[in-house]
Amino acid sequence: MKSAPHSHILTKRERDFRVVFIMSFPLFVVGALAERMIPQSRPVGPMPRRRRGSIFAEAKAAAYRTLPYAF
């Protein structure tokens, strides 16, 4: 009797996504750094400031928002 396939085995698409993520992550880090360095116009008024995460957290979030469109 065969057991169910192991859940830790990745599909080809998941492996491809991870490879593309690892290769492109430095570009997203540079983009997150540039976003912080370039002054942006701020709205006038009593708007609460958005608390920002780390550069790496922002880069990871941007990558996960963008890369699925490649697949």
CORKAQUI-V434005 format. One record per residue. N is the residue number from 0. RES is the residue in one small letter. PHI is phi as a letter, one per 40 degrees, with the letter a starting at -180 (* if undefined). PSI is psi as a letter, one per 40 degrees, with the letter a starting at -180 (none if undefined). D_FIRST is the distance of its C-alpha to the first C-alpha in Angstrom with 2 decimals. Layout:
n: <N/N>
res: <RES/RES>
phi: <PHI/PHI>
psi: <PSI/PSI>
d_first: <D_FIRST/D_FIRST>
This chain:
n: <0/1/2/3/4/5/6/7/8/9/10/11/12/13/14/15/16/17/18/19/20/21/22/23/24/25/26/27/28/29/30/31/32/33/34/35/36/37/38/39/40/41/42/43/44/45/46/47/48/49/50/51/52/53/54/55/56/57/58/59/60/61/62/63/64/65/66/67/68/69/70>
res: <m/k/s/a/p/h/s/h/i/l/t/k/r/e/r/d/f/r/v/v/f/i/m/s/f/p/l/f/v/v/g/a/l/a/e/r/m/i/p/q/s/r/p/v/g/p/m/p/r/r/r/r/g/s/i/f/a/e/a/k/a/a/a/y/r/t/l/p/y/a/f>
phi: <*/c/c/c/c/c/c/c/c/c/c/c/c/c/c/c/c/c/c/c/c/c/c/c/d/d/c/c/c/c/c/c/c/c/c/c/c/c/c/b/c/b/c/c/h/c/c/c/c/c/c/c/c/c/d/c/c/c/c/c/c/c/c/c/c/c/c/d/c/c/b>
psi: <h/i/i/i/i/i/e/e/h/i/i/d/d/d/d/d/d/d/d/d/d/d/d/e/d/d/d/d/d/d/d/d/d/d/d/d/d/h/h/i/h/i/i/h/i/g/h/i/h/h/h/i/a/i/d/d/d/d/d/d/d/d/d/d/d/d/d/d/e/e/none>
d_first: <0.00/3.80/6.57/9.81/12.38/14.87/17.96/20.32/19.73/22.77/23.21/25.98/28.37/27.95/28.60/31.58/32.94/32.83/34.59/37.25/37.65/38.26/40.65/42.62/42.76/46.01/47.66/46.79/48.23/51.42/51.55/51.25/53.98/56.20/55.78/57.09/59.89/61.29/63.36/62.43/64.79/64.41/65.34/68.55/68.32/66.64/63.04/60.78/59.46/55.76/54.20/52.45/49.40/49.11/49.47/45.85/44.64/46.77/45.53/41.87/42.56/44.43/41.66/39.03/41.52/42.33/39.43/37.07/39.72/38.98/35.49>
